[in-house]
Every structure is written in C-alpha cells, then in structure tokens.
Amino acid sequence: MKTARYFIILLTLSLTLGCAPKVGSDEWCEAMKEKPKGDWTANELKDFTKYCVLNQKPE
C-alpha cells in the first residue's frame, strides 16, 4: 500500500514538473513576474533580465 502511495506522489510530481514553461518563453516571464523576488535564484534573475527585460530570444 505504501509503494502505491509513493508511486502516485512521484507520478504527480513528475507530471507537474514536466509542465513548467521553457525558460525565456512569454509564459515563463509571466510566471517569474508573479513569483516573489526574494525567491528568485541568481540564474533566474540573469535569465529574466536577458529574456524578459532585454527581449533576447532563447536559443
């Protein structure tokens, strides 16, 4: 019974993470605007500046 519960939790997490928008996309920029600035990582800040502020396109 525990194995089935862990499997369901892992499946749910993997599906949720698989739906994250691509870094630099319009959806990602919108999600970052709503995320508290104190929770941003250094990489997220760099990517936000590059893709959302300077309007460079991801490769």
PyMOL Python script that loads the backbone (N, CA, C, O; Angstrom):
from pymol import cmd

cmd.read_pdbstr("""\
ATOM      1  N   MET A   1       0.823  -1.194   0.000  1.00  0.00           N
ATOM      2  CA  MET A   1       0.000   0.000   0.000  1.00  0.00           C
ATOM      3  C   MET A   1       0.866   1.256   0.000  1.00  0.00           C
ATOM      4  O   MET A   1       0.554   2.227  -0.690  1.00  0.00           O
ATOM      5  N   LYS A   2       1.963   1.242   0.777  1.00  0.00           N
ATOM      6  CA  LYS A   2       2.848   2.404   0.803  1.00  0.00           C
ATOM      7  C   LYS A   2       3.516   2.607  -0.551  1.00  0.00           C
ATOM      8  O   LYS A   2       3.718   3.739  -0.990  1.00  0.00           O
ATOM      9  N   THR A   3       3.856   1.505  -1.207  1.00  0.00           N
ATOM     10  CA  THR A   3       4.512   1.599  -2.506  1.00  0.00           C
ATOM     11  C   THR A   3       3.606   2.295  -3.510  1.00  0.00           C
ATOM     12  O   THR A   3       4.067   3.135  -4.283  1.00  0.00           O
ATOM     13  N   ALA A   4       2.334   1.958  -3.507  1.00  0.00           N
ATOM     14  CA  ALA A   4       1.389   2.585  -4.431  1.00  0.00           C
ATOM     15  C   ALA A   4       1.261   4.074  -4.133  1.00  0.00           C
ATOM     16  O   ALA A   4       1.172   4.883  -5.057  1.00  0.00           O
ATOM     17  N   ARG A   5       1.250   4.441  -2.869  1.00  0.00           N
ATOM     18  CA  ARG A   5       1.131   5.844  -2.482  1.00  0.00           C
ATOM     19  C   ARG A   5       2.361   6.628  -2.953  1.00  0.00           C
ATOM     20  O   ARG A   5       2.228   7.726  -3.493  1.00  0.00           O
ATOM     21  N   TYR A   6       3.556   6.065  -2.749  1.00  0.00           N
ATOM     22  CA  TYR A   6       4.780   6.727  -3.196  1.00  0.00           C
ATOM     23  C   TYR A   6       4.811   6.856  -4.719  1.00  0.00           C
ATOM     24  O   TYR A   6       5.256   7.871  -5.253  1.00  0.00           O
ATOM     25  N   PHE A   7       4.340   5.834  -5.404  1.00  0.00           N
ATOM     26  CA  PHE A   7       4.294   5.873  -6.864  1.00  0.00           C
ATOM     27  C   PHE A   7       3.383   6.994  -7.347  1.00  0.00           C
ATOM     28  O   PHE A   7       3.734   7.717  -8.280  1.00  0.00           O
ATOM     29  N   ILE A   8       2.225   7.147  -6.725  1.00  0.00           N
ATOM     30  CA  ILE A   8       1.278   8.191  -7.109  1.00  0.00           C
ATOM     31  C   ILE A   8       1.879   9.570  -6.855  1.00  0.00           C
ATOM     32  O   ILE A   8       1.724  10.478  -7.670  1.00  0.00           O
ATOM     33  N   ILE A   9       2.563   9.724  -5.729  1.00  0.00           N
ATOM     34  CA  ILE A   9       3.192  11.007  -5.414  1.00  0.00           C
ATOM     35  C   ILE A   9       4.283  11.329  -6.434  1.00  0.00           C
ATOM     36  O   ILE A   9       4.354  12.453  -6.931  1.00  0.00           O
ATOM     37  N   LEU A  10       5.128  10.357  -6.746  1.00  0.00           N
ATOM     38  CA  LEU A  10       6.191  10.586  -7.728  1.00  0.00           C
ATOM     39  C   LEU A  10       5.632  10.876  -9.113  1.00  0.00           C
ATOM     40  O   LEU A  10       6.156  11.732  -9.826  1.00  0.00           O
ATOM     41  N   LEU A  11       4.590  10.185  -9.496  1.00  0.00           N
ATOM     42  CA  LEU A  11       3.963  10.417 -10.795  1.00  0.00           C
ATOM     43  C   LEU A  11       3.392  11.831 -10.864  1.00  0.00           C
ATOM     44  O   LEU A  11       3.562  12.521 -11.869  1.00  0.00           O
ATOM     45  N   THR A  12       2.723  12.257  -9.811  1.00  0.00           N
ATOM     46  CA  THR A  12       2.154  13.597  -9.761  1.00  0.00           C
ATOM     47  C   THR A  12       3.244  14.657  -9.860  1.00  0.00           C
ATOM     48  O   THR A  12       3.101  15.626 -10.605  1.00  0.00           O
ATOM     49  N   LEU A  13       4.316  14.480  -9.124  1.00  0.00           N
ATOM     50  CA  LEU A  13       5.418  15.432  -9.166  1.00  0.00           C
ATOM     51  C   LEU A  13       6.068  15.494 -10.544  1.00  0.00           C
ATOM     52  O   LEU A  13       6.374  16.578 -11.041  1.00  0.00           O
ATOM     53  N   SER A  14       6.277  14.348 -11.154  1.00  0.00           N
ATOM     54  CA  SER A  14       6.919  14.335 -12.469  1.00  0.00           C
ATOM     55  C   SER A  14       6.028  14.992 -13.520  1.00  0.00           C
ATOM     56  O   SER A  14       6.535  15.682 -14.404  1.00  0.00           O
ATOM     57  N   LEU A  15       4.738  14.795 -13.444  1.00  0.00           N
ATOM     58  CA  LEU A  15       3.831  15.434 -14.395  1.00  0.00           C
ATOM     59  C   LEU A  15       3.776  16.939 -14.179  1.00  0.00           C
ATOM     60  O   LEU A  15       3.699  17.707 -15.138  1.00  0.00           O
ATOM     61  N   THR A  16       3.816  17.354 -12.932  1.00  0.00           N
ATOM     62  CA  THR A  16       3.792  18.778 -12.622  1.00  0.00           C
ATOM     63  C   THR A  16       5.057  19.459 -13.113  1.00  0.00           C
ATOM     64  O   THR A  16       4.992  20.537 -13.705  1.00  0.00           O
ATOM     65  N   LEU A  17       6.192  18.851 -12.877  1.00  0.00           N
ATOM     66  CA  LEU A  17       7.456  19.439 -13.299  1.00  0.00           C
ATOM     67  C   LEU A  17       7.600  19.418 -14.815  1.00  0.00           C
ATOM     68  O   LEU A  17       8.263  20.286 -15.382  1.00  0.00           O
ATOM     69  N   GLY A  18       7.007  18.469 -15.461  1.00  0.00           N
ATOM     70  CA  GLY A  18       7.073  18.370 -16.912  1.00  0.00           C
ATOM     71  C   GLY A  18       6.292  19.459 -17.621  1.00  0.00           C
ATOM     72  O   GLY A  18       6.471  19.670 -18.820  1.00  0.00           O
ATOM     73  N   CYS A  19       5.434  20.149 -16.901  1.00  0.00           N
ATOM     74  CA  CYS A  19       4.596  21.185 -17.492  1.00  0.00           C
ATOM     75  C   CYS A  19       5.144  22.592 -17.277  1.00  0.00           C
ATOM     76  O   CYS A  19       4.482  23.569 -17.627  1.00  0.00           O
ATOM     77  N   ALA A  20       6.314  22.706 -16.721  1.00  0.00           N
ATOM     78  CA  ALA A  20       6.903  24.023 -16.483  1.00  0.00           C
ATOM     79  C   ALA A  20       7.230  24.682 -17.815  1.00  0.00           C
ATOM     80  O   ALA A  20       7.732  24.029 -18.730  1.00  0.00           O
ATOM     81  N   PRO A  21       6.944  25.982 -17.924  1.00  0.00           N
ATOM     82  CA  PRO A  21       7.243  26.666 -19.192  1.00  0.00           C
ATOM     83  C   PRO A  21       8.743  26.766 -19.428  1.00  0.00           C
ATOM     84  O   PRO A  21       9.532  26.794 -18.484  1.00  0.00           O
ATOM     85  N   LYS A  22       9.121  26.818 -20.686  1.00  0.00           N
ATOM     86  CA  LYS A  22      10.524  26.909 -21.076  1.00  0.00           C
ATOM     87  C   LYS A  22      11.090  28.265 -20.652  1.00  0.00           C
ATOM     88  O   LYS A  22      10.440  29.299 -20.805  1.00  0.00           O
ATOM     89  N   VAL A  23      12.300  28.243 -20.123  1.00  0.00           N
ATOM     90  CA  VAL A  23      12.964  29.476 -19.701  1.00  0.00           C
ATOM     91  C   VAL A  23      13.073  30.422 -20.893  1.00  0.00           C
ATOM     92  O   VAL A  23      13.541  30.044 -21.967  1.00  0.00           O
ATOM     93  N   GLY A  24      12.632  31.653 -20.681  1.00  0.00           N
ATOM     94  CA  GLY A  24      12.684  32.662 -21.732  1.00  0.00           C
ATOM     95  C   GLY A  24      11.387  32.814 -22.510  1.00  0.00           C
ATOM     96  O   GLY A  24      11.225  33.776 -23.260  1.00  0.00           O
ATOM     97  N   SER A  25      10.459  31.872 -22.341  1.00  0.00           N
ATOM     98  CA  SER A  25       9.176  31.976 -23.047  1.00  0.00           C
ATOM     99  C   SER A  25       8.311  33.053 -22.390  1.00  0.00           C
ATOM    100  O   SER A  25       8.578  33.467 -21.262  1.00  0.00           O
ATOM    101  N   ASP A  26       7.287  33.497 -23.091  1.00  0.00           N
ATOM    102  CA  ASP A  26       6.381  34.503 -22.536  1.00  0.00           C
ATOM    103  C   ASP A  26       5.707  33.989 -21.268  1.00  0.00           C
ATOM    104  O   ASP A  26       5.510  34.746 -20.318  1.00  0.00           O
ATOM    105  N   GLU A  27       5.353  32.702 -21.251  1.00  0.00           N
ATOM    106  CA  GLU A  27       4.713  32.110 -20.074  1.00  0.00           C
ATOM    107  C   GLU A  27       5.670  32.119 -18.885  1.00  0.00           C
ATOM    108  O   GLU A  27       5.261  32.390 -17.756  1.00  0.00           O
ATOM    109  N   TRP A  28       6.941  31.824 -19.141  1.00  0.00           N
ATOM    110  CA  TRP A  28       7.942  31.813 -18.082  1.00  0.00           C
ATOM    111  C   TRP A  28       8.127  33.218 -17.519  1.00  0.00           C
ATOM    112  O   TRP A  28       8.217  33.394 -16.303  1.00  0.00           O
ATOM    113  N   CYS A  29       8.185  34.212 -18.391  1.00  0.00           N
ATOM    114  CA  CYS A  29       8.333  35.597 -17.940  1.00  0.00           C
ATOM    115  C   CYS A  29       7.156  36.006 -17.057  1.00  0.00           C
ATOM    116  O   CYS A  29       7.349  36.635 -16.016  1.00  0.00           O
ATOM    117  N   GLU A  30       5.956  35.655 -17.462  1.00  0.00           N
ATOM    118  CA  GLU A  30       4.777  35.983 -16.656  1.00  0.00           C
ATOM    119  C   GLU A  30       4.825  35.284 -15.299  1.00  0.00           C
ATOM    120  O   GLU A  30       4.498  35.888 -14.277  1.00  0.00           O
ATOM    121  N   ALA A  31       5.232  34.017 -15.285  1.00  0.00           N
ATOM    122  CA  ALA A  31       5.327  33.280 -14.025  1.00  0.00           C
ATOM    123  C   ALA A  31       6.370  33.905 -13.107  1.00  0.00           C
ATOM    124  O   ALA A  31       6.174  33.972 -11.893  1.00  0.00           O
ATOM    125  N   MET A  32       7.479  34.364 -13.686  1.00  0.00           N
ATOM    126  CA  MET A  32       8.526  34.993 -12.876  1.00  0.00           C
ATOM    127  C   MET A  32       8.059  36.333 -12.314  1.00  0.00           C
ATOM    128  O   MET A  32       8.438  36.699 -11.202  1.00  0.00           O
ATOM    129  N   LYS A  33       7.250  37.062 -13.062  1.00  0.00           N
ATOM    130  CA  LYS A  33       6.730  38.345 -12.574  1.00  0.00           C
ATOM    131  C   LYS A  33       5.848  38.145 -11.352  1.00  0.00           C
ATOM    132  O   LYS A  33       5.776  39.018 -10.486  1.00  0.00           O
ATOM    133  N   GLU A  34       5.176  36.996 -11.277  1.00  0.00           N
ATOM    134  CA  GLU A  34       4.292  36.716 -10.155  1.00  0.00           C
ATOM    135  C   GLU A  34       5.019  36.071  -8.971  1.00  0.00           C
ATOM    136  O   GLU A  34       4.509  36.081  -7.851  1.00  0.00           O
ATOM    137  N   LYS A  35       6.193  35.516  -9.215  1.00  0.00           N
ATOM    138  CA  LYS A  35       6.975  34.878  -8.158  1.00  0.00           C
ATOM    139  C   LYS A  35       7.629  35.962  -7.300  1.00  0.00           C
ATOM    140  O   LYS A  35       8.170  36.922  -7.848  1.00  0.00           O
ATOM    141  N   PRO A  36       7.592  35.833  -5.960  1.00  0.00           N
ATOM    142  CA  PRO A  36       8.240  36.839  -5.111  1.00  0.00           C
ATOM    143  C   PRO A  36       9.728  36.975  -5.455  1.00  0.00           C
ATOM    144  O   PRO A  36      10.437  35.979  -5.603  1.00  0.00           O
ATOM    145  N   LYS A  37      10.180  38.211  -5.579  1.00  0.00           N
ATOM    146  CA  LYS A  37      11.567  38.473  -5.994  1.00  0.00           C
ATOM    147  C   LYS A  37      12.580  37.858  -5.027  1.00  0.00           C
ATOM    148  O   LYS A  37      13.672  37.475  -5.446  1.00  0.00           O
ATOM    149  N   GLY A  38      12.241  37.758  -3.760  1.00  0.00           N
ATOM    150  CA  GLY A  38      13.140  37.168  -2.773  1.00  0.00           C
ATOM    151  C   GLY A  38      13.346  35.678  -2.974  1.00  0.00           C
ATOM    152  O   GLY A  38      14.293  35.109  -2.430  1.00  0.00           O
ATOM    153  N   ASP A  39      12.477  35.033  -3.747  1.00  0.00           N
ATOM    154  CA  ASP A  39      12.579  33.597  -4.010  1.00  0.00           C
ATOM    155  C   ASP A  39      13.331  33.283  -5.295  1.00  0.00           C
ATOM    156  O   ASP A  39      13.528  32.112  -5.622  1.00  0.00           O
ATOM    157  N   TRP A  40      13.752  34.302  -6.023  1.00  0.00           N
ATOM    158  CA  TRP A  40      14.462  34.088  -7.277  1.00  0.00           C
ATOM    159  C   TRP A  40      15.888  33.626  -6.994  1.00  0.00           C
ATOM    160  O   TRP A  40      16.514  34.055  -6.025  1.00  0.00           O
ATOM    161  N   THR A  41      16.385  32.747  -7.853  1.00  0.00           N
ATOM    162  CA  THR A  41      17.790  32.352  -7.772  1.00  0.00           C
ATOM    163  C   THR A  41      18.602  33.323  -8.632  1.00  0.00           C
ATOM    164  O   THR A  41      18.046  34.106  -9.402  1.00  0.00           O
ATOM    165  N   ALA A  42      19.923  33.255  -8.485  1.00  0.00           N
ATOM    166  CA  ALA A  42      20.781  34.117  -9.300  1.00  0.00           C
ATOM    167  C   ALA A  42      20.599  33.805 -10.789  1.00  0.00           C
ATOM    168  O   ALA A  42      20.590  34.717 -11.616  1.00  0.00           O
ATOM    169  N   ASN A  43      20.454  32.531 -11.128  1.00  0.00           N
ATOM    170  CA  ASN A  43      20.251  32.146 -12.533  1.00  0.00           C
ATOM    171  C   ASN A  43      18.914  32.658 -13.059  1.00  0.00           C
ATOM    172  O   ASN A  43      18.826  33.103 -14.204  1.00  0.00           O
ATOM    173  N   GLU A  44      17.878  32.597 -12.233  1.00  0.00           N
ATOM    174  CA  GLU A  44      16.573  33.103 -12.667  1.00  0.00           C
ATOM    175  C   GLU A  44      16.636  34.609 -12.911  1.00  0.00           C
ATOM    176  O   GLU A  44      16.055  35.107 -13.875  1.00  0.00           O
ATOM    177  N   LEU A  45      17.333  35.330 -12.050  1.00  0.00           N
ATOM    178  CA  LEU A  45      17.486  36.768 -12.222  1.00  0.00           C
ATOM    179  C   LEU A  45      18.218  37.082 -13.525  1.00  0.00           C
ATOM    180  O   LEU A  45      17.813  37.965 -14.280  1.00  0.00           O
ATOM    181  N   LYS A  46      19.289  36.353 -13.774  1.00  0.00           N
ATOM    182  CA  LYS A  46      20.061  36.543 -15.008  1.00  0.00           C
ATOM    183  C   LYS A  46      19.186  36.256 -16.237  1.00  0.00           C
ATOM    184  O   LYS A  46      19.163  37.034 -17.191  1.00  0.00           O
ATOM    185  N   ASP A  47      18.470  35.130 -16.198  1.00  0.00           N
ATOM    186  CA  ASP A  47      17.622  34.757 -17.334  1.00  0.00           C
ATOM    187  C   ASP A  47      16.464  35.735 -17.515  1.00  0.00           C
ATOM    188  O   ASP A  47      16.118  36.079 -18.645  1.00  0.00           O
ATOM    189  N   PHE A  48      15.862  36.186 -16.415  1.00  0.00           N
ATOM    190  CA  PHE A  48      14.764  37.148 -16.515  1.00  0.00           C
ATOM    191  C   PHE A  48      15.247  38.433 -17.177  1.00  0.00           C
ATOM    192  O   PHE A  48      14.584  38.969 -18.064  1.00  0.00           O
ATOM    193  N   THR A  49      16.395  38.917 -16.745  1.00  0.00           N
ATOM    194  CA  THR A  49      16.948  40.140 -17.322  1.00  0.00           C
ATOM    195  C   THR A  49      17.229  39.949 -18.809  1.00  0.00           C
ATOM    196  O   THR A  49      16.899  40.807 -19.627  1.00  0.00           O
ATOM    197  N   LYS A  50      17.835  38.829 -19.146  1.00  0.00           N
ATOM    198  CA  LYS A  50      18.215  38.557 -20.536  1.00  0.00           C
ATOM    199  C   LYS A  50      16.998  38.408 -21.446  1.00  0.00           C
ATOM    200  O   LYS A  50      16.938  39.021 -22.512  1.00  0.00           O
ATOM    201  N   TYR A  51      16.030  37.596 -21.026  1.00  0.00           N
ATOM    202  CA  TYR A  51      14.908  37.253 -21.905  1.00  0.00           C
ATOM    203  C   TYR A  51      13.687  38.152 -21.768  1.00  0.00           C
ATOM    204  O   TYR A  51      12.989  38.402 -22.751  1.00  0.00           O
ATOM    205  N   CYS A  52      13.423  38.637 -20.571  1.00  0.00           N
ATOM    206  CA  CYS A  52      12.183  39.381 -20.346  1.00  0.00           C
ATOM    207  C   CYS A  52      12.397  40.896 -20.384  1.00  0.00           C
ATOM    208  O   CYS A  52      11.504  41.637 -20.796  1.00  0.00           O
ATOM    209  N   VAL A  53      13.572  41.355 -19.958  1.00  0.00           N
ATOM    210  CA  VAL A  53      13.841  42.787 -19.949  1.00  0.00           C
ATOM    211  C   VAL A  53      14.517  43.219 -21.246  1.00  0.00           C
ATOM    212  O   VAL A  53      14.106  44.195 -21.873  1.00  0.00           O
ATOM    213  N   LEU A  54      15.558  42.485 -21.647  1.00  0.00           N
ATOM    214  CA  LEU A  54      16.311  42.840 -22.846  1.00  0.00           C
ATOM    215  C   LEU A  54      15.727  42.230 -24.122  1.00  0.00           C
ATOM    216  O   LEU A  54      16.202  42.508 -25.223  1.00  0.00           O
ATOM    217  N   ASN A  55      14.695  41.396 -23.966  1.00  0.00           N
ATOM    218  CA  ASN A  55      13.971  40.770 -25.073  1.00  0.00           C
ATOM    219  C   ASN A  55      14.836  39.936 -26.011  1.00  0.00           C
ATOM    220  O   ASN A  55      14.565  39.875 -27.210  1.00  0.00           O
ATOM    221  N   GLN A  56      15.856  39.305 -25.487  1.00  0.00           N
ATOM    222  CA  GLN A  56      16.632  38.357 -26.287  1.00  0.00           C
ATOM    223  C   GLN A  56      15.842  37.050 -26.349  1.00  0.00           C
ATOM    224  O   GLN A  56      15.113  36.717 -25.414  1.00  0.00           O
ATOM    225  N   LYS A  57      15.981  36.335 -27.415  1.00  0.00           N
ATOM    226  CA  LYS A  57      15.255  35.079 -27.582  1.00  0.00           C
ATOM    227  C   LYS A  57      16.132  33.901 -27.162  1.00  0.00           C
ATOM    228  O   LYS A  57      17.331  33.886 -27.442  1.00  0.00           O
ATOM    229  N   PRO A  58      15.532  32.910 -26.487  1.00  0.00           N
ATOM    230  CA  PRO A  58      16.307  31.711 -26.126  1.00  0.00           C
ATOM    231  C   PRO A  58      16.740  30.964 -27.386  1.00  0.00           C
ATOM    232  O   PRO A  58      16.052  30.991 -28.407  1.00  0.00           O
ATOM    233  N   GLU A  59      17.865  30.312 -27.299  1.00  0.00           N
ATOM    234  CA  GLU A  59      18.408  29.591 -28.452  1.00  0.00           C
ATOM    235  C   GLU A  59      17.704  28.297 -28.690  1.00  0.00           C
ATOM    236  O   GLU A  59      18.043  27.571 -29.624  1.00  0.00           O
TER     237      GLU A  59
END
""", "prot")
cmd.dss("prot")
cmd.show_as("cartoon", "prot")
cmd.util.cbc("prot")
cmd.orient("prot")
